[in-house]
Amino acid sequence: MHRFVPMLALLTTAISLAFLEPVRAAEADRYCLRGRNWGFPGNCQFATRSQCLAAASGTNAYCGINPRYAASRRR
């Protein structure tokens, strides 16, 4: 019985991380770099608007809120 306890703990942790990771990703990646070269929703790797604006500087790209982040905020 005792040898199954670590396996159960590992399984529980793996399941928890599988469900929590998309939420964390959506919160961390709040802004998307958008433009002709990026499509929709764009390059959504920016946690702050200023990071996104810095990446867009000097290009035809612009910044918008990540639709996944916006959807998670509505719930």
LINVEN-V487071 format. One record per run of one state. SS is the DSSP state (H for helix, E for strand, C for the rest). FROM is the first residue (numbers start at 1). TO is the last residue. If there is no record, write none. Layout:
SS&FROM&TO  SS&FROM&TO
//
This chain:
C&1&1  H&2&28  C&29&30  E&31&34  C&35&42  E&43&46  C&47&48  H&49&56  C&57&61  E&62&65  C&66&66  H&67&74  C&75&75
//
